[in-house]
Amino acid sequence: MRRVHLEAAEDHVQRLAREGDPLGAVKELVWNALDADANLVEVVLHRSPLGAVERVTVRDDGTGMAPEALAAAFDRIGGSWKKWTAGTLLKQRTLHGSNGQGRLRAYALGDHIRWTTVADGVGGRSRTEVYAHAGARNDFLIGDSEPTRAATGTVVEAWGKQSPRLDRLPLRAHHRRLTAELAPYLTAYPEVTVVYDGVPVDPGTSIRHTAVYPLPVDDARLKVVEWSAAVDRELLLCDGNGIPVASVDAGIRAPGFAFTAYVLWAPMADHVGDVHLGDAYDSAVTVLLGVAREQLRAHFRDRTDDRRRELLERWRAEGSYPPMLGDEREQETFDQVATTVHRHLPRRAAQRRATLALLREALRARPERALLDEVFTLTDDERAQLDKLFARASYPDRARRD
């Protein structure tokens, strides 16, 4: 057994581990597996009898780590072999990581970490274990390699940390966040399967709408994916192949839409450091973010109009849409209000018809957002949207109308 010492200050290692972000650690380990040409990656969350997550395992069928490469993989931060190659070693897939920090992120999942890896090396195929403990973060114990006929791949196990953050890993929201990040990669390489807590990560089952727009900066593109379930609204900064290198807040309001936006730009990895300097820093990335957000706003203006038309057509086809008694402007206001609060309407057509008729009469008598607050449980986005709507609306004189 050999002890490999990481030449870095221990507090620096602890910062790089980002122990408050266990899902980020899972993502990093999944990306490491994909960078090792894995076709199957499984994330297993082991629970205690009381339901707490007490161990996390990430298992892959990739190429593993050869014995002669292990010391170099664990004795430094940075200097990853990934910097010197354009793609994965066997299948030439797009690479994700290049900073050599992925192994440190596992400390967010446990105080004890064990890598068990099977790989082909100069002496043939062998199995090797590497062990680390949070009490000595800079030290990695590399066991003796043993010949094996087992399939290549790596298993990373982390255990011994009691944290409520770990107990949140099984949430569906985390599965959706992983899906959003991996979507471009899994679309590009459909032969790859990622399973999270027993459920395959399949973007195709969750995508409602997709659009791609060219951006006026060095062949950059914006890809917008709308999801059928709620996700964190993020703007992922990706290389030209859609592999994320950083993320920022989407920076726009799009009420009623669950989406992820991807800025695809070939040199992104070389400029990603500019993101952390803030929007006030003048760089190619900040310019790119500005035009991407403008395109996002235009996209959702069009999508909001599309959604309104679809809803109104459906209501008319099923007979739910009430006859209008006022002028064209009043009808337009009713259409916008009704489609804004559509999530709160009854599901059955007969009940929806009655509710829309009552809403029409209520708006004719009292066209203001406070009325809707009394009837529906509105979200902040819906309130903001309705406030803008009523500020623009202009009803005809009631005395003349009545």
N, C-alpha and C positions, 0 to 999 in steps of 0.2 A: 504494500500500500504506500502511495506517495501523497505527501501533503503539498498542495500548490497554494502559494500565497498571492493574493491579488494586491498589486502595488497601487494602493489608493487609500486615502484617508477614510476611516470607517464611517464617519458622519456623511461623507460624500456618497459612499456606497448605500447608506441608509436613505439618503435623499433620492437616489436613482431607483431604489426599490419601490417608491411611491406606495407605501403600505396602506394608504387610505383608499386605494383604487384596485380592489381585487379583480373586477371585471377587466380592467386594463391589463392585469397580469395574465388572465386567461387569454385575452386577445393576442398578447405578445407570444405566448407559448404556442398558440395555434399558428400564428404566422411563422414561427421558427420551424414548425412541423411542415408547413407548406413550402418553405424555402429549402427543406430537405427532400423535396420531391414526393411528399406523402400524397397518396390518393385517398386515404381514409384517416381522419382525425376525430377522436372521441374525447369529449370532456365529460368526466364522471364525477358527480357530486355525491360523496358518501355521507349519509346522515346518521346521527346518533338515534337511540330509541325515542328521544324527545323531539326529534326533527331538526336538530342543529346540524349545520354542515361542519363535520369534523375532519374531513380529508378531501382533497381535490386531486384527481388523476387526469393527466392529459396523455393520451396514448396515440401513437401514429405508426404508419407502416412505411416511413421514409427510409432514407439511406443510412440513418444513424450517424454516430461519430466514431471514427476509427481510433484505435488506441494511441497511435502516434500523433494524433491531432488534438487529443484531449487536454494536454497541458497548456497548449497555446490557446485553447478555447476558454480556459478558466483563469489564466494568470494576468489578464490585462483588461482594461476598459477601452473600447475602441479597437481599431486595427482588425476588424472582422474581415475574413476572406471575401465577404460579399462586396466589399468596395472594389475588388479587382476583377469582377466578372459581370457580364451583362445579364446573365440568366442563371437558373439553377443548373447544377453540375450535370445531371443526366438528361432532363427533359427540356431544358432551356426555357422554363417558365419565368415569368417576371418575378424578381426578388422584392421582398418587402424591407427587411432589416439590413442595416449595414454598420451599426454603431457598436455591436458586440455587447449590448446591455441587457438582452433578453433574459439571460439566466438570473440576473439580479431581481427582476420583477417577481420571481417566484416567492420571494420573502413576503409579498403581500398576501400569500395564500397559506403560509405555514411557517412555523419556527424551524421545523425540520424539513429538509428537501433531499430527495434522492432521484438521481437520474439513472436509469438502467437502459443501456444502449447496446444494440447489436449492429455491427457494421463489418464491411469487408476492408481489411487492411493489408499491409505488406506480408503479414504472416497468415493470411486467410481470414475466415469469418470468426469473430470473437464477440464475447459478451463482457461488458465492463460496467461497474457501478461507481457512481460519484455521489458523495454525501456532503451536505453542508448543514450548518446550524446557525441560527440567528445570534447565538452567544459569541460567535467568532465569524462574523460575516465575510471576512477577507480570506478565510481558509477553506479549501476544498480538498476532501480526501478522495483520491482516485484509487480504486481497488485494483487488484491484479486481474488482467484479462484472461478469460477462459475460452477455449475453442468451443464452438457451438454450431449446430445445424439449423438453429431457429431462424425464422424470417427476420430480415433487417427491420429496424425501427427503434423508436425511443419511447420510454415511459417516464414521465415526470410525476413524482408524487410529493405532495406537500401536506403536512399535518402538524398538529400541536399548537394551533393558534385559536384562541377563543375570541371571536369578534362578531358583533351583530352585523357588520358589513358582509361577512362570509355567509351569514344566514339569509341574506337578501339575494344571493346568487341564483337561487332557483326561480326567481320571479320571471314571469313572461316578458316583462319589460327588458330584462337583460338579454333574453333570447332575441328579441326584436332589435336591440342595439347591436348585437353581434351580427345579425342578418344584414342590417343596414351597412355595416362596415365591409362585410365580405361579399356583398352583392355583386360588385363589378368583377371580382376575381372568380367567383363561382359561375358567373355568366360566361366569362372568357374561357374557363376550363371546366366544362360540365362533367368531366370524368371524376372530379374531386367531390368527396362527400365529407361534410363536417357534421358531427352529431353533438348536441349540447344537452346534457342532462336527459338523455334518452330520446330527444326530439331532433330530427334532421333539420339543419339550417337550409331552407329552400326558399330563396327569394321569390321564385315564381308563384308560390301559393299566397304570397302576401302583397304582391305588387298590383296596384289598381291602375296606374297610368305612368307612362314614361315618355319623356321628351328630351331631345338633345339640341343644343343651340351652339352655333359657332360664336366665339368671342373675338373682338378685334385686337387680340394681343398674341402674336407669334403662334398662330394655329391652335390656340387654346379653345377648349369646348366646355360647355356647362351641361351636365346631365342632371335632370330632375326626376326623382322617383317618388311617386305618391303611393303610400301604403294603406292597406285596409284597416290597420290598427294603429294606435297611438305610438309614436316614437319620439325621441328627443330631436328637435329640429336642429340639424347640424349642417354646416357647410364643410365638406371634407375636401382637403387639398390633396390632389392625387398626381402621380406622374402620368405620362401619356397613355399608360395601359390601365389606368384606373386604380392603381394601388395607393391607398391613403398614406401620406407621410405626416399629416397634421390635421387638426380640426379647429374650427372657429364657430362662433355663434352665427346662425343664419342671418341675423340682423334684419329680418323683415317679419311683418305680421301677415299670416295667411289663415284667417279664421276658418275652421271647419276642415282644414287639410292637414294630414299627417305626412310629412315628406322628409327626404334627405336629398341634399344637393351635392353634386360632385364637380369640382373644378379640375379638369384634366389638362395638364400642361407638362410637356416633356421635361423641362428643366426644373420642375417644382422642388425636387429633393435638394437641389443646390441653393435654393433661395428660401427654404422653409424657415431658417433662422430669422428672417425679416418679419415673420408673422408675430413673433414675441416682442418686437419693438413697438408695436401698436400702429394704429391707423395714421398717426401723425408722422410716422417715418415714411419718407418718400422713396418707394421702391417699386420694382416691377410687380411684386406680389400685391401691394396695397392698391395699385392701379387695377390689377386683375380682379381683386375682391370688389372694388367699386363697380366695375362693369358687370360682374357676375350678379351682384345684388340688384342692379337695375334690371337685368334680364329676368331675374327671379320675380321681381314685382310685376313686370309685364306678363310673365307666364301666368301668375295667379290671378291677375285681372282678367285675362282671357278664360282661364279655367273657372273662375267664379261665374262669368257670364254663361259659359257652357253648362255648368251645373244648374243654374237657374232655369235655363231653357229646357233642360231635360226634366226637371221636376215639374215645371208648369205643363209640359206636354203630357207627362204621366197623369197628373191630376185631371187634366181635361179628358184624357182617354178613359179614365175610370169614373168620370162624373163627379169628382170631388171639388172641382174648381167652381166657386160660386159666381153667378152672373154679376156683372159690375153695373152700378147705378150712377156712378160719377163720371167725370171726364177722363181723358187719357192720362193726365198727370196723376190723378188720384189712383187710377188702376196700376200705373207703374210703381207708385209707392207701396201699394198693397202687395204687388208681386215681390218686390224686394224685401219687404218685412216678412212675408210668409215664407219665402225661401231661406231667409236668414235664420228663422226659428224652426225650420222644418224638423230638426231632430227632436223637438219637444211635442210634435203632433202625434195623435193616436195612430196606431199601425193599421187598424181596420178602416177600410175605405168609407163606410157609412159614418163612423165616428169622426174621421178626418174631415168629411164633407161638412158635418155640423160645426166642427171647431173652426174651419175656415170661414164659414158663413158668419159665425159670431165674431171672429176676428175682423172681418170686413166691416161689420156694423160698428164695432168698438172703435176702429180706426177712423171711421167717418165722424164719429162723435168726439173722439178725443185722440188725435194723432200725436202721441208722444211716447217716449220710451218708458216712462214711469208706469204707464198702463201695462206694458208687457212684463215689467218686473213683478207686477202684482199677479200675473197669470202664469208666467213661466219662470223656471229657475235658470236664468241666463248666465253664461260664462262671461268673463271679462272681455274676451274677444268679441262676443256677440253684442255686449253693451256698447263697446267702442264703435262697432260697425253701425249699430242702429243710431247712435248719437250723430254720426256723420250723415246718415241717411235723413234723419229728421231735420238736421240743420240745413240740408239742401232742399228739402221738400217744401213746396208752396201749394197750399190747397186753395181752391176757389172760394169766394165769399160764401159763407154758409147760409146767410140770409137769402141770397139769390138761389142757392142750390135747393134749400128746403122750401 
